[in-house]
Amino acid sequence: MDQATINRLNALARAIARLEKKLDFVLTELKLEYPEEDGYPPELAGVVALLKDGKLAAAIKAYMDATGAGMGDAKAAVETMDMEIKSGGG
């Protein structure tokens, strides 16, 4: 991966972190709860369960069904989730 790509990914990660902080603020101000399964939204609980069972292809399909994402985006997202879950981060 070249340096420009790394820099872009880092910028995106920072932007996501800022958005998450803002969303947390809004939820707190509105006194709303957002239950998460293993750090993921409730609608992805099935995806998380499939990943924990080692069913990557089924998890990608479930992610596509839950989010409307295309195959490429779903595969990238689910592979990231899989790495996070395996490392104990998700």
C-alpha positions as CSV (number, residue, x, y, z in Angstrom):
1,M,0.0,0.0,0.0
2,D,1.5,3.3,-1.0
3,Q,1.8,6.3,1.4
4,A,-1.0,8.3,-0.3
5,T,-3.4,5.4,0.3
6,I,-2.3,5.1,3.9
7,N,-2.7,8.8,4.5
8,R,-6.2,8.7,3.0
9,L,-7.2,5.7,5.1
10,N,-5.9,7.6,8.2
11,A,-7.9,10.7,7.3
12,L,-11.0,8.5,6.9
13,A,-10.4,6.9,10.2
14,R,-10.2,10.3,11.9
15,A,-13.3,11.5,10.1
16,I,-15.2,8.4,11.3
17,A,-14.0,8.9,14.9
18,R,-15.3,12.5,14.8
19,L,-18.6,11.4,13.5
20,E,-18.9,8.7,16.2
21,K,-18.2,11.3,18.9
22,K,-20.8,13.6,17.5
23,L,-23.4,10.8,17.3
24,D,-22.6,9.8,20.9
25,F,-23.2,13.4,21.9
26,V,-26.5,13.5,20.1
27,L,-27.6,10.2,21.6
28,T,-26.6,11.4,25.1
29,E,-28.4,14.7,24.7
30,L,-31.6,13.0,23.6
31,K,-31.2,10.4,26.3
32,L,-31.3,7.6,23.8
33,E,-29.8,4.1,24.2
34,Y,-28.1,2.3,21.3
35,P,-27.6,-1.3,22.2
36,E,-24.7,-2.9,20.4
37,E,-23.7,-6.5,20.1
38,D,-19.9,-6.9,20.4
39,G,-19.5,-3.2,19.4
40,Y,-21.7,-3.5,16.3
41,P,-25.3,-2.2,15.7
42,P,-28.2,-4.6,16.5
43,E,-29.0,-5.2,12.8
44,L,-25.6,-6.8,12.4
45,A,-26.0,-9.3,15.3
46,G,-26.6,-12.1,12.8
47,V,-23.4,-11.2,10.9
48,V,-21.5,-11.3,14.2
49,A,-22.9,-14.7,15.1
50,L,-22.0,-16.1,11.7
51,L,-18.5,-14.8,11.9
52,K,-18.1,-16.3,15.4
53,D,-19.2,-19.6,13.8
54,G,-16.6,-19.3,11.1
55,K,-19.1,-18.8,8.3
56,L,-17.6,-15.9,6.3
57,A,-19.5,-16.3,3.1
58,A,-22.8,-16.5,4.9
59,A,-21.8,-13.4,7.0
60,I,-21.1,-11.4,3.8
61,K,-24.6,-12.4,2.5
62,A,-26.2,-11.5,5.8
63,Y,-24.4,-8.1,5.8
64,M,-25.6,-7.4,2.2
65,D,-29.1,-8.2,3.3
66,A,-29.0,-6.1,6.4
67,T,-27.3,-3.0,4.9
68,G,-28.1,-3.1,1.1
69,A,-24.3,-3.0,0.4
70,G,-22.9,-4.4,-2.7
71,M,-20.6,-7.5,-2.7
72,G,-17.3,-5.6,-2.7
73,D,-18.3,-3.3,0.1
74,A,-19.9,-6.1,2.1
75,K,-16.8,-8.3,1.7
76,A,-14.5,-5.6,2.9
77,A,-16.7,-4.6,5.8
78,V,-17.2,-8.2,7.0
79,E,-13.5,-9.1,6.6
80,T,-12.7,-6.1,8.8
81,M,-15.3,-7.2,11.3
82,D,-13.9,-10.8,11.3
83,M,-10.4,-9.5,12.0
84,E,-11.7,-7.3,14.9
85,I,-13.7,-10.2,16.4
86,K,-10.8,-12.6,16.1
87,S,-8.5,-10.1,17.8
88,G,-11.0,-9.5,20.6
89,G,-11.7,-5.9,19.4
90,G,-15.3,-6.4,18.3
